[in-house]
């Protein structure tokens, strides 16, 4: 009986430990409660929340926003934040509700990890025409492994194309450098990028 019990405990431990290890060093789109969605929707036009799980090898996280016009990089750091991280945390990307008196695009980034919280606001002062364009916001589907130096997490794209537009495809997030030409389809594109630092 003791042998059977010991074997069951060992098998159970192996299953639990292997399950814990499958989520390590990943980032995924957060599943928000109705309450969390309500809070975010009252303070922002658009928002996306990501959850990450890391092991001890990563110590810091840097998140920033790049701006592209017709596929060309015009600003590589509209907003940037670096903070210490530990085990797990969240990244929030949002745009506040528009004010008719402002002629600049505001982009917010927040990072929280085990009680350490940091946030920053970035301003694009060359964004006068965005209110007259169609827009699309999107993010990578499901889960990404932290096996790339820089991860594109989300996008907000604008276009004057009368035929409409679509969100960036999954392939863009899997290989951003190889698919950067896809940004030519938009007049303006903002990319949210993360780098986990060892």
Rosetta constraint file for C-alpha pairs under 8 A:
AtomPair CA 1 CA 5 HARMONIC 6.17 0.50
AtomPair CA 2 CA 6 HARMONIC 6.03 0.50
AtomPair CA 3 CA 7 HARMONIC 6.11 0.50
AtomPair CA 4 CA 8 HARMONIC 6.15 0.50
AtomPair CA 5 CA 9 HARMONIC 6.25 0.50
AtomPair CA 6 CA 10 HARMONIC 6.23 0.50
AtomPair CA 7 CA 11 HARMONIC 6.14 0.50
AtomPair CA 8 CA 12 HARMONIC 5.99 0.50
AtomPair CA 9 CA 13 HARMONIC 6.05 0.50
AtomPair CA 10 CA 14 HARMONIC 6.18 0.50
AtomPair CA 11 CA 15 HARMONIC 6.22 0.50
AtomPair CA 12 CA 16 HARMONIC 6.17 0.50
AtomPair CA 13 CA 17 HARMONIC 5.93 0.50
AtomPair CA 14 CA 18 HARMONIC 5.95 0.50
AtomPair CA 15 CA 19 HARMONIC 6.08 0.50
AtomPair CA 16 CA 20 HARMONIC 6.20 0.50
AtomPair CA 17 CA 21 HARMONIC 6.19 0.50
AtomPair CA 18 CA 22 HARMONIC 6.39 0.50
AtomPair CA 19 CA 23 HARMONIC 7.26 0.50
AtomPair CA 20 CA 24 HARMONIC 6.88 0.50
AtomPair CA 23 CA 53 HARMONIC 6.32 0.50
AtomPair CA 23 CA 54 HARMONIC 7.99 0.50
AtomPair CA 24 CA 53 HARMONIC 5.19 0.50
AtomPair CA 24 CA 54 HARMONIC 4.93 0.50
AtomPair CA 24 CA 55 HARMONIC 5.91 0.50
AtomPair CA 25 CA 52 HARMONIC 7.29 0.50
AtomPair CA 25 CA 53 HARMONIC 5.42 0.50
AtomPair CA 25 CA 54 HARMONIC 4.17 0.50
AtomPair CA 25 CA 55 HARMONIC 6.22 0.50
AtomPair CA 25 CA 145 HARMONIC 6.12 0.50
AtomPair CA 25 CA 146 HARMONIC 5.51 0.50
AtomPair CA 26 CA 52 HARMONIC 5.68 0.50
AtomPair CA 26 CA 53 HARMONIC 5.50 0.50
AtomPair CA 26 CA 54 HARMONIC 6.63 0.50
AtomPair CA 26 CA 143 HARMONIC 6.68 0.50
AtomPair CA 26 CA 144 HARMONIC 5.58 0.50
AtomPair CA 26 CA 145 HARMONIC 4.50 0.50
AtomPair CA 26 CA 146 HARMONIC 5.58 0.50
AtomPair CA 27 CA 50 HARMONIC 6.66 0.50
AtomPair CA 27 CA 51 HARMONIC 5.63 0.50
AtomPair CA 27 CA 52 HARMONIC 4.16 0.50
AtomPair CA 27 CA 53 HARMONIC 6.46 0.50
AtomPair CA 27 CA 143 HARMONIC 5.66 0.50
AtomPair CA 27 CA 144 HARMONIC 5.32 0.50
AtomPair CA 27 CA 145 HARMONIC 6.53 0.50
AtomPair CA 27 CA 146 HARMONIC 7.29 0.50
AtomPair CA 28 CA 50 HARMONIC 5.51 0.50
AtomPair CA 28 CA 51 HARMONIC 5.42 0.50
AtomPair CA 28 CA 52 HARMONIC 6.36 0.50
AtomPair CA 28 CA 141 HARMONIC 7.91 0.50
AtomPair CA 28 CA 142 HARMONIC 5.57 0.50
AtomPair CA 28 CA 143 HARMONIC 4.26 0.50
AtomPair CA 28 CA 144 HARMONIC 6.31 0.50
AtomPair CA 29 CA 48 HARMONIC 7.62 0.50
AtomPair CA 29 CA 49 HARMONIC 6.13 0.50
AtomPair CA 29 CA 50 HARMONIC 4.43 0.50
AtomPair CA 29 CA 51 HARMONIC 6.20 0.50
AtomPair CA 29 CA 140 HARMONIC 7.87 0.50
AtomPair CA 29 CA 141 HARMONIC 7.42 0.50
AtomPair CA 29 CA 142 HARMONIC 6.02 0.50
AtomPair CA 29 CA 143 HARMONIC 6.93 0.50
AtomPair CA 30 CA 49 HARMONIC 5.45 0.50
AtomPair CA 30 CA 50 HARMONIC 4.86 0.50
AtomPair CA 30 CA 51 HARMONIC 5.43 0.50
AtomPair CA 32 CA 36 HARMONIC 5.80 0.50
AtomPair CA 32 CA 37 HARMONIC 6.25 0.50
AtomPair CA 33 CA 37 HARMONIC 6.26 0.50
AtomPair CA 34 CA 38 HARMONIC 6.11 0.50
AtomPair CA 35 CA 39 HARMONIC 6.26 0.50
AtomPair CA 36 CA 40 HARMONIC 6.24 0.50
AtomPair CA 37 CA 41 HARMONIC 6.02 0.50
AtomPair CA 38 CA 42 HARMONIC 6.27 0.50
AtomPair CA 39 CA 43 HARMONIC 6.74 0.50
AtomPair CA 40 CA 44 HARMONIC 5.95 0.50
AtomPair CA 40 CA 47 HARMONIC 6.84 0.50
AtomPair CA 41 CA 45 HARMONIC 6.49 0.50
AtomPair CA 41 CA 46 HARMONIC 7.39 0.50
AtomPair CA 41 CA 47 HARMONIC 7.74 0.50
AtomPair CA 43 CA 96 HARMONIC 6.14 0.50
AtomPair CA 43 CA 97 HARMONIC 6.40 0.50
AtomPair CA 44 CA 94 HARMONIC 6.32 0.50
AtomPair CA 44 CA 95 HARMONIC 5.51 0.50
AtomPair CA 44 CA 96 HARMONIC 4.01 0.50
AtomPair CA 44 CA 97 HARMONIC 4.72 0.50
AtomPair CA 45 CA 94 HARMONIC 7.47 0.50
AtomPair CA 45 CA 95 HARMONIC 5.76 0.50
AtomPair CA 45 CA 96 HARMONIC 5.59 0.50
AtomPair CA 45 CA 97 HARMONIC 4.76 0.50
AtomPair CA 45 CA 98 HARMONIC 7.33 0.50
AtomPair CA 46 CA 94 HARMONIC 5.42 0.50
AtomPair CA 46 CA 95 HARMONIC 5.37 0.50
AtomPair CA 46 CA 96 HARMONIC 7.27 0.50
AtomPair CA 46 CA 137 HARMONIC 7.68 0.50
AtomPair CA 47 CA 92 HARMONIC 7.06 0.50
AtomPair CA 47 CA 93 HARMONIC 5.49 0.50
AtomPair CA 47 CA 94 HARMONIC 4.07 0.50
AtomPair CA 47 CA 95 HARMONIC 6.52 0.50
AtomPair CA 48 CA 92 HARMONIC 5.89 0.50
AtomPair CA 48 CA 93 HARMONIC 5.32 0.50
AtomPair CA 48 CA 94 HARMONIC 6.47 0.50
AtomPair CA 48 CA 139 HARMONIC 7.96 0.50
AtomPair CA 49 CA 90 HARMONIC 6.79 0.50
AtomPair CA 49 CA 91 HARMONIC 5.70 0.50
AtomPair CA 49 CA 92 HARMONIC 4.55 0.50
AtomPair CA 49 CA 93 HARMONIC 6.45 0.50
AtomPair CA 50 CA 90 HARMONIC 5.39 0.50
AtomPair CA 50 CA 91 HARMONIC 5.08 0.50
AtomPair CA 50 CA 92 HARMONIC 6.48 0.50
AtomPair CA 51 CA 88 HARMONIC 7.32 0.50
AtomPair CA 51 CA 89 HARMONIC 5.72 0.50
AtomPair CA 51 CA 90 HARMONIC 4.40 0.50
AtomPair CA 51 CA 91 HARMONIC 6.52 0.50
AtomPair CA 52 CA 88 HARMONIC 5.39 0.50
AtomPair CA 52 CA 89 HARMONIC 5.43 0.50
AtomPair CA 52 CA 90 HARMONIC 6.09 0.50
AtomPair CA 53 CA 87 HARMONIC 5.78 0.50
AtomPair CA 53 CA 88 HARMONIC 4.42 0.50
AtomPair CA 53 CA 89 HARMONIC 6.89 0.50
AtomPair CA 54 CA 58 HARMONIC 6.74 0.50
AtomPair CA 54 CA 86 HARMONIC 7.32 0.50
AtomPair CA 54 CA 87 HARMONIC 4.91 0.50
AtomPair CA 54 CA 88 HARMONIC 5.99 0.50
AtomPair CA 55 CA 86 HARMONIC 7.94 0.50
AtomPair CA 55 CA 87 HARMONIC 5.77 0.50
AtomPair CA 56 CA 86 HARMONIC 7.26 0.50
AtomPair CA 56 CA 87 HARMONIC 6.83 0.50
AtomPair CA 57 CA 198 HARMONIC 5.50 0.50
AtomPair CA 58 CA 85 HARMONIC 7.43 0.50
AtomPair CA 58 CA 86 HARMONIC 7.68 0.50
AtomPair CA 58 CA 196 HARMONIC 6.31 0.50
AtomPair CA 58 CA 197 HARMONIC 5.47 0.50
AtomPair CA 58 CA 198 HARMONIC 4.16 0.50
AtomPair CA 59 CA 84 HARMONIC 5.80 0.50
AtomPair CA 59 CA 85 HARMONIC 5.52 0.50
AtomPair CA 59 CA 86 HARMONIC 6.66 0.50
AtomPair CA 59 CA 196 HARMONIC 7.66 0.50
AtomPair CA 59 CA 197 HARMONIC 5.98 0.50
AtomPair CA 59 CA 198 HARMONIC 5.33 0.50
AtomPair CA 60 CA 82 HARMONIC 6.84 0.50
AtomPair CA 60 CA 83 HARMONIC 5.58 0.50
AtomPair CA 60 CA 84 HARMONIC 4.29 0.50
AtomPair CA 60 CA 85 HARMONIC 5.22 0.50
AtomPair CA 60 CA 196 HARMONIC 6.05 0.50
AtomPair CA 60 CA 197 HARMONIC 5.03 0.50
AtomPair CA 60 CA 198 HARMONIC 6.81 0.50
AtomPair CA 61 CA 82 HARMONIC 5.53 0.50
AtomPair CA 61 CA 83 HARMONIC 5.58 0.50
AtomPair CA 61 CA 84 HARMONIC 6.32 0.50
AtomPair CA 61 CA 85 HARMONIC 6.46 0.50
AtomPair CA 61 CA 194 HARMONIC 7.05 0.50
AtomPair CA 61 CA 195 HARMONIC 5.83 0.50
AtomPair CA 61 CA 196 HARMONIC 4.65 0.50
AtomPair CA 61 CA 197 HARMONIC 5.89 0.50
AtomPair CA 62 CA 80 HARMONIC 7.12 0.50
AtomPair CA 62 CA 81 HARMONIC 5.58 0.50
AtomPair CA 62 CA 82 HARMONIC 4.18 0.50
AtomPair CA 62 CA 83 HARMONIC 6.66 0.50
AtomPair CA 62 CA 194 HARMONIC 5.71 0.50
AtomPair CA 62 CA 195 HARMONIC 5.22 0.50
AtomPair CA 62 CA 196 HARMONIC 6.52 0.50
AtomPair CA 62 CA 197 HARMONIC 7.62 0.50
AtomPair CA 63 CA 80 HARMONIC 5.73 0.50
AtomPair CA 63 CA 81 HARMONIC 5.49 0.50
AtomPair CA 63 CA 82 HARMONIC 6.53 0.50
AtomPair CA 63 CA 109 HARMONIC 7.61 0.50
AtomPair CA 63 CA 192 HARMONIC 7.14 0.50
AtomPair CA 63 CA 193 HARMONIC 5.60 0.50
AtomPair CA 63 CA 194 HARMONIC 4.37 0.50
AtomPair CA 63 CA 195 HARMONIC 6.40 0.50
AtomPair CA 64 CA 77 HARMONIC 6.08 0.50
AtomPair CA 64 CA 78 HARMONIC 7.15 0.50
AtomPair CA 64 CA 79 HARMONIC 5.35 0.50
AtomPair CA 64 CA 80 HARMONIC 4.17 0.50
AtomPair CA 64 CA 81 HARMONIC 6.44 0.50
AtomPair CA 64 CA 109 HARMONIC 7.84 0.50
AtomPair CA 64 CA 192 HARMONIC 5.91 0.50
AtomPair CA 64 CA 193 HARMONIC 5.42 0.50
AtomPair CA 64 CA 194 HARMONIC 6.61 0.50
AtomPair CA 65 CA 76 HARMONIC 6.94 0.50
AtomPair CA 65 CA 77 HARMONIC 5.64 0.50
AtomPair CA 65 CA 78 HARMONIC 5.45 0.50
AtomPair CA 65 CA 79 HARMONIC 5.48 0.50
AtomPair CA 65 CA 80 HARMONIC 6.75 0.50
AtomPair CA 65 CA 190 HARMONIC 6.42 0.50
AtomPair CA 65 CA 191 HARMONIC 5.45 0.50
AtomPair CA 65 CA 192 HARMONIC 4.70 0.50
AtomPair CA 65 CA 193 HARMONIC 6.15 0.50
AtomPair CA 66 CA 73 HARMONIC 7.32 0.50
AtomPair CA 66 CA 74 HARMONIC 7.91 0.50
AtomPair CA 66 CA 75 HARMONIC 5.71 0.50
AtomPair CA 66 CA 76 HARMONIC 4.52 0.50
AtomPair CA 66 CA 77 HARMONIC 5.51 0.50
AtomPair CA 66 CA 78 HARMONIC 6.10 0.50
AtomPair CA 66 CA 190 HARMONIC 5.57 0.50
AtomPair CA 66 CA 191 HARMONIC 5.23 0.50
AtomPair CA 66 CA 192 HARMONIC 6.77 0.50
AtomPair CA 66 CA 193 HARMONIC 7.63 0.50
AtomPair CA 67 CA 73 HARMONIC 6.01 0.50
AtomPair CA 67 CA 74 HARMONIC 5.82 0.50
AtomPair CA 67 CA 75 HARMONIC 5.09 0.50
AtomPair CA 67 CA 76 HARMONIC 6.40 0.50
AtomPair CA 67 CA 77 HARMONIC 7.90 0.50
AtomPair CA 67 CA 78 HARMONIC 7.19 0.50
AtomPair CA 67 CA 188 HARMONIC 7.13 0.50
AtomPair CA 67 CA 189 HARMONIC 5.74 0.50
AtomPair CA 67 CA 190 HARMONIC 4.61 0.50
AtomPair CA 67 CA 191 HARMONIC 6.57 0.50
AtomPair CA 68 CA 72 HARMONIC 5.07 0.50
AtomPair CA 68 CA 73 HARMONIC 4.40 0.50
AtomPair CA 68 CA 74 HARMONIC 5.51 0.50
AtomPair CA 68 CA 75 HARMONIC 7.09 0.50
AtomPair CA 68 CA 183 HARMONIC 7.34 0.50
AtomPair CA 68 CA 188 HARMONIC 5.65 0.50
AtomPair CA 68 CA 189 HARMONIC 5.03 0.50
AtomPair CA 68 CA 190 HARMONIC 6.37 0.50
AtomPair CA 69 CA 73 HARMONIC 6.60 0.50
AtomPair CA 69 CA 74 HARMONIC 6.62 0.50
AtomPair CA 69 CA 183 HARMONIC 7.99 0.50
AtomPair CA 69 CA 184 HARMONIC 7.61 0.50
AtomPair CA 69 CA 186 HARMONIC 7.28 0.50
AtomPair CA 69 CA 187 HARMONIC 5.40 0.50
AtomPair CA 69 CA 188 HARMONIC 4.57 0.50
AtomPair CA 69 CA 189 HARMONIC 6.45 0.50
AtomPair CA 70 CA 183 HARMONIC 6.44 0.50
AtomPair CA 70 CA 184 HARMONIC 4.44 0.50
AtomPair CA 70 CA 185 HARMONIC 6.70 0.50
AtomPair CA 70 CA 186 HARMONIC 5.67 0.50
AtomPair CA 70 CA 187 HARMONIC 4.89 0.50
AtomPair CA 70 CA 188 HARMONIC 6.32 0.50
AtomPair CA 71 CA 180 HARMONIC 7.21 0.50
AtomPair CA 71 CA 181 HARMONIC 6.16 0.50
AtomPair CA 71 CA 182 HARMONIC 7.23 0.50
AtomPair CA 71 CA 183 HARMONIC 4.44 0.50
AtomPair CA 71 CA 184 HARMONIC 3.95 0.50
AtomPair CA 71 CA 185 HARMONIC 7.36 0.50
AtomPair CA 71 CA 186 HARMONIC 7.22 0.50
AtomPair CA 71 CA 187 HARMONIC 7.87 0.50
AtomPair CA 71 CA 188 HARMONIC 7.95 0.50
AtomPair CA 71 CA 189 HARMONIC 7.89 0.50
AtomPair CA 72 CA 183 HARMONIC 7.94 0.50
AtomPair CA 72 CA 184 HARMONIC 7.60 0.50
AtomPair CA 78 CA 122 HARMONIC 5.50 0.50
AtomPair CA 78 CA 123 HARMONIC 6.56 0.50
AtomPair CA 78 CA 124 HARMONIC 6.69 0.50
AtomPair CA 79 CA 107 HARMONIC 7.47 0.50
AtomPair CA 79 CA 108 HARMONIC 7.85 0.50
AtomPair CA 79 CA 109 HARMONIC 7.77 0.50
AtomPair CA 79 CA 120 HARMONIC 6.97 0.50
AtomPair CA 79 CA 121 HARMONIC 6.44 0.50
AtomPair CA 79 CA 122 HARMONIC 4.37 0.50
AtomPair CA 79 CA 123 HARMONIC 7.39 0.50
AtomPair CA 80 CA 109 HARMONIC 7.96 0.50
AtomPair CA 80 CA 120 HARMONIC 7.16 0.50
AtomPair CA 80 CA 122 HARMONIC 7.77 0.50
AtomPair CA 81 CA 109 HARMONIC 7.62 0.50
AtomPair CA 81 CA 118 HARMONIC 7.53 0.50
AtomPair CA 81 CA 119 HARMONIC 7.03 0.50
AtomPair CA 81 CA 120 HARMONIC 6.55 0.50
AtomPair CA 83 CA 111 HARMONIC 7.53 0.50
AtomPair CA 83 CA 116 HARMONIC 7.92 0.50
AtomPair CA 83 CA 117 HARMONIC 7.99 0.50
AtomPair CA 83 CA 118 HARMONIC 6.74 0.50
AtomPair CA 84 CA 113 HARMONIC 7.75 0.50
AtomPair CA 84 CA 116 HARMONIC 7.37 0.50
AtomPair CA 85 CA 89 HARMONIC 7.35 0.50
AtomPair CA 85 CA 112 HARMONIC 7.93 0.50
AtomPair CA 85 CA 113 HARMONIC 5.38 0.50
AtomPair CA 85 CA 114 HARMONIC 7.45 0.50
AtomPair CA 85 CA 116 HARMONIC 7.50 0.50
AtomPair CA 86 CA 113 HARMONIC 6.13 0.50
AtomPair CA 86 CA 114 HARMONIC 6.44 0.50
AtomPair CA 87 CA 113 HARMONIC 7.64 0.50
AtomPair CA 87 CA 114 HARMONIC 7.75 0.50
AtomPair CA 88 CA 113 HARMONIC 5.87 0.50
AtomPair CA 88 CA 114 HARMONIC 6.97 0.50
AtomPair CA 89 CA 111 HARMONIC 7.32 0.50
AtomPair CA 89 CA 112 HARMONIC 5.37 0.50
AtomPair CA 89 CA 113 HARMONIC 4.05 0.50
AtomPair CA 89 CA 114 HARMONIC 6.62 0.50
AtomPair CA 90 CA 111 HARMONIC 5.71 0.50
AtomPair CA 90 CA 112 HARMONIC 5.28 0.50
AtomPair CA 90 CA 113 HARMONIC 6.52 0.50
AtomPair CA 91 CA 109 HARMONIC 7.17 0.50
AtomPair CA 91 CA 110 HARMONIC 5.60 0.50
AtomPair CA 91 CA 111 HARMONIC 4.58 0.50
AtomPair CA 91 CA 112 HARMONIC 6.63 0.50
AtomPair CA 92 CA 108 HARMONIC 7.78 0.50
AtomPair CA 92 CA 109 HARMONIC 5.62 0.50
AtomPair CA 92 CA 110 HARMONIC 4.90 0.50
AtomPair CA 92 CA 111 HARMONIC 6.43 0.50
AtomPair CA 93 CA 107 HARMONIC 7.45 0.50
AtomPair CA 93 CA 108 HARMONIC 5.72 0.50
AtomPair CA 93 CA 109 HARMONIC 4.84 0.50
AtomPair CA 93 CA 110 HARMONIC 6.67 0.50
AtomPair CA 93 CA 192 HARMONIC 7.74 0.50
AtomPair CA 94 CA 107 HARMONIC 6.09 0.50
AtomPair CA 94 CA 108 HARMONIC 5.13 0.50
AtomPair CA 94 CA 109 HARMONIC 6.69 0.50
AtomPair CA 95 CA 106 HARMONIC 6.02 0.50
AtomPair CA 95 CA 107 HARMONIC 4.97 0.50
AtomPair CA 95 CA 108 HARMONIC 6.03 0.50
AtomPair CA 96 CA 106 HARMONIC 6.73 0.50
AtomPair CA 96 CA 107 HARMONIC 7.34 0.50
AtomPair CA 96 CA 108 HARMONIC 7.70 0.50
AtomPair CA 98 CA 102 HARMONIC 7.79 0.50
AtomPair CA 103 CA 125 HARMONIC 6.90 0.50
AtomPair CA 103 CA 127 HARMONIC 6.74 0.50
AtomPair CA 103 CA 128 HARMONIC 5.38 0.50
AtomPair CA 104 CA 123 HARMONIC 6.31 0.50
AtomPair CA 104 CA 124 HARMONIC 5.41 0.50
AtomPair CA 104 CA 125 HARMONIC 4.52 0.50
AtomPair CA 104 CA 126 HARMONIC 6.53 0.50
AtomPair CA 104 CA 127 HARMONIC 5.41 0.50
AtomPair CA 104 CA 128 HARMONIC 6.45 0.50
AtomPair CA 105 CA 123 HARMONIC 5.60 0.50
AtomPair CA 105 CA 124 HARMONIC 4.99 0.50
AtomPair CA 105 CA 125 HARMONIC 6.64 0.50
AtomPair CA 105 CA 126 HARMONIC 7.99 0.50
AtomPair CA 105 CA 127 HARMONIC 5.91 0.50
AtomPair CA 106 CA 121 HARMONIC 6.68 0.50
AtomPair CA 106 CA 122 HARMONIC 5.68 0.50
AtomPair CA 106 CA 123 HARMONIC 4.68 0.50
AtomPair CA 106 CA 124 HARMONIC 6.52 0.50
AtomPair CA 107 CA 121 HARMONIC 5.74 0.50
AtomPair CA 107 CA 122 HARMONIC 5.05 0.50
AtomPair CA 107 CA 123 HARMONIC 6.34 0.50
AtomPair CA 108 CA 119 HARMONIC 7.35 0.50
AtomPair CA 108 CA 120 HARMONIC 5.91 0.50
AtomPair CA 108 CA 121 HARMONIC 4.54 0.50
AtomPair CA 108 CA 122 HARMONIC 6.21 0.50
AtomPair CA 109 CA 119 HARMONIC 5.54 0.50
AtomPair CA 109 CA 120 HARMONIC 5.48 0.50
AtomPair CA 109 CA 121 HARMONIC 6.50 0.50
AtomPair CA 110 CA 117 HARMONIC 7.38 0.50
AtomPair CA 110 CA 118 HARMONIC 5.70 0.50
AtomPair CA 110 CA 119 HARMONIC 4.11 0.50
AtomPair CA 110 CA 120 HARMONIC 6.54 0.50
AtomPair CA 111 CA 117 HARMONIC 5.72 0.50
AtomPair CA 111 CA 118 HARMONIC 5.29 0.50
AtomPair CA 111 CA 119 HARMONIC 6.24 0.50
AtomPair CA 112 CA 116 HARMONIC 5.56 0.50
AtomPair CA 112 CA 117 HARMONIC 4.35 0.50
AtomPair CA 112 CA 118 HARMONIC 6.47 0.50
AtomPair CA 113 CA 117 HARMONIC 6.56 0.50
AtomPair CA 129 CA 133 HARMONIC 6.97 0.50
AtomPair CA 130 CA 134 HARMONIC 7.97 0.50
AtomPair CA 130 CA 158 HARMONIC 6.84 0.50
AtomPair CA 132 CA 160 HARMONIC 7.89 0.50
AtomPair CA 133 CA 158 HARMONIC 5.88 0.50
AtomPair CA 133 CA 159 HARMONIC 5.46 0.50
AtomPair CA 133 CA 160 HARMONIC 5.22 0.50
AtomPair CA 134 CA 158 HARMONIC 5.58 0.50
AtomPair CA 134 CA 159 HARMONIC 5.48 0.50
AtomPair CA 134 CA 160 HARMONIC 6.45 0.50
AtomPair CA 134 CA 164 HARMONIC 7.74 0.50
AtomPair CA 135 CA 156 HARMONIC 6.91 0.50
AtomPair CA 135 CA 157 HARMONIC 5.48 0.50
AtomPair CA 135 CA 158 HARMONIC 4.39 0.50
AtomPair CA 135 CA 159 HARMONIC 6.50 0.50
AtomPair CA 136 CA 156 HARMONIC 5.70 0.50
AtomPair CA 136 CA 157 HARMONIC 5.36 0.50
AtomPair CA 136 CA 158 HARMONIC 6.67 0.50
AtomPair CA 136 CA 165 HARMONIC 7.85 0.50
AtomPair CA 136 CA 166 HARMONIC 7.09 0.50
AtomPair CA 136 CA 167 HARMONIC 6.05 0.50
AtomPair CA 137 CA 154 HARMONIC 7.45 0.50
AtomPair CA 137 CA 155 HARMONIC 5.60 0.50
AtomPair CA 137 CA 156 HARMONIC 4.36 0.50
AtomPair CA 137 CA 157 HARMONIC 6.45 0.50
AtomPair CA 137 CA 167 HARMONIC 6.89 0.50
AtomPair CA 138 CA 154 HARMONIC 5.60 0.50
AtomPair CA 138 CA 155 HARMONIC 5.44 0.50
AtomPair CA 138 CA 156 HARMONIC 6.66 0.50
AtomPair CA 138 CA 167 HARMONIC 6.27 0.50
AtomPair CA 138 CA 168 HARMONIC 7.18 0.50
AtomPair CA 139 CA 153 HARMONIC 5.69 0.50
AtomPair CA 139 CA 154 HARMONIC 4.00 0.50
AtomPair CA 139 CA 155 HARMONIC 6.22 0.50
AtomPair CA 140 CA 144 HARMONIC 7.79 0.50
AtomPair CA 140 CA 152 HARMONIC 7.85 0.50
AtomPair CA 140 CA 153 HARMONIC 5.94 0.50
AtomPair CA 140 CA 154 HARMONIC 6.46 0.50
AtomPair CA 140 CA 170 HARMONIC 6.27 0.50
AtomPair CA 140 CA 173 HARMONIC 5.90 0.50
AtomPair CA 141 CA 170 HARMONIC 6.81 0.50
AtomPair CA 146 CA 151 HARMONIC 7.64 0.50
AtomPair CA 146 CA 196 HARMONIC 7.46 0.50
AtomPair CA 149 CA 195 HARMONIC 6.06 0.50
AtomPair CA 149 CA 196 HARMONIC 7.35 0.50
AtomPair CA 150 CA 193 HARMONIC 6.56 0.50
AtomPair CA 150 CA 194 HARMONIC 5.72 0.50
AtomPair CA 150 CA 195 HARMONIC 4.82 0.50
AtomPair CA 150 CA 196 HARMONIC 7.70 0.50
AtomPair CA 151 CA 173 HARMONIC 7.56 0.50
AtomPair CA 151 CA 193 HARMONIC 5.50 0.50
AtomPair CA 151 CA 194 HARMONIC 5.18 0.50
AtomPair CA 151 CA 195 HARMONIC 6.37 0.50
AtomPair CA 152 CA 173 HARMONIC 5.97 0.50
AtomPair CA 152 CA 176 HARMONIC 7.03 0.50
AtomPair CA 152 CA 191 HARMONIC 6.67 0.50
AtomPair CA 152 CA 192 HARMONIC 5.86 0.50
AtomPair CA 152 CA 193 HARMONIC 4.47 0.50
AtomPair CA 152 CA 194 HARMONIC 6.51 0.50
AtomPair CA 153 CA 173 HARMONIC 7.35 0.50
AtomPair CA 153 CA 191 HARMONIC 7.50 0.50
AtomPair CA 153 CA 192 HARMONIC 5.52 0.50
AtomPair CA 153 CA 193 HARMONIC 5.72 0.50
AtomPair CA 153 CA 194 HARMONIC 6.97 0.50
AtomPair CA 154 CA 191 HARMONIC 5.87 0.50
AtomPair CA 154 CA 192 HARMONIC 5.13 0.50
AtomPair CA 154 CA 193 HARMONIC 7.46 0.50
AtomPair CA 155 CA 168 HARMONIC 7.86 0.50
AtomPair CA 155 CA 189 HARMONIC 6.85 0.50
AtomPair CA 155 CA 190 HARMONIC 5.51 0.50
AtomPair CA 155 CA 191 HARMONIC 4.58 0.50
AtomPair CA 155 CA 192 HARMONIC 6.16 0.50
AtomPair CA 156 CA 189 HARMONIC 5.78 0.50
AtomPair CA 156 CA 190 HARMONIC 5.20 0.50
AtomPair CA 156 CA 191 HARMONIC 6.76 0.50
AtomPair CA 157 CA 167 HARMONIC 7.82 0.50
AtomPair CA 157 CA 186 HARMONIC 6.28 0.50
AtomPair CA 157 CA 187 HARMONIC 7.67 0.50
AtomPair CA 157 CA 188 HARMONIC 5.75 0.50
AtomPair CA 157 CA 189 HARMONIC 4.24 0.50
AtomPair CA 157 CA 190 HARMONIC 6.29 0.50
AtomPair CA 158 CA 186 HARMONIC 5.82 0.50
AtomPair CA 158 CA 187 HARMONIC 5.81 0.50
AtomPair CA 158 CA 188 HARMONIC 5.12 0.50
AtomPair CA 158 CA 189 HARMONIC 6.26 0.50
AtomPair CA 159 CA 164 HARMONIC 7.96 0.50
AtomPair CA 159 CA 165 HARMONIC 7.27 0.50
AtomPair CA 159 CA 185 HARMONIC 7.87 0.50
AtomPair CA 159 CA 186 HARMONIC 5.05 0.50
AtomPair CA 159 CA 187 HARMONIC 4.97 0.50
AtomPair CA 159 CA 188 HARMONIC 6.78 0.50
AtomPair CA 160 CA 187 HARMONIC 6.99 0.50
AtomPair CA 161 CA 165 HARMONIC 7.18 0.50
AtomPair CA 168 CA 172 HARMONIC 6.40 0.50
AtomPair CA 168 CA 182 HARMONIC 7.67 0.50
AtomPair CA 169 CA 173 HARMONIC 7.51 0.50
AtomPair CA 170 CA 174 HARMONIC 6.56 0.50
AtomPair CA 171 CA 175 HARMONIC 6.21 0.50
AtomPair CA 171 CA 176 HARMONIC 7.80 0.50
AtomPair CA 171 CA 179 HARMONIC 7.48 0.50
AtomPair CA 172 CA 176 HARMONIC 4.96 0.50
AtomPair CA 172 CA 178 HARMONIC 7.84 0.50
AtomPair CA 172 CA 179 HARMONIC 5.44 0.50
AtomPair CA 172 CA 180 HARMONIC 7.44 0.50
AtomPair CA 172 CA 182 HARMONIC 7.86 0.50
AtomPair CA 175 CA 179 HARMONIC 6.23 0.50
AtomPair CA 176 CA 180 HARMONIC 5.65 0.50
AtomPair CA 183 CA 189 HARMONIC 6.80 0.50
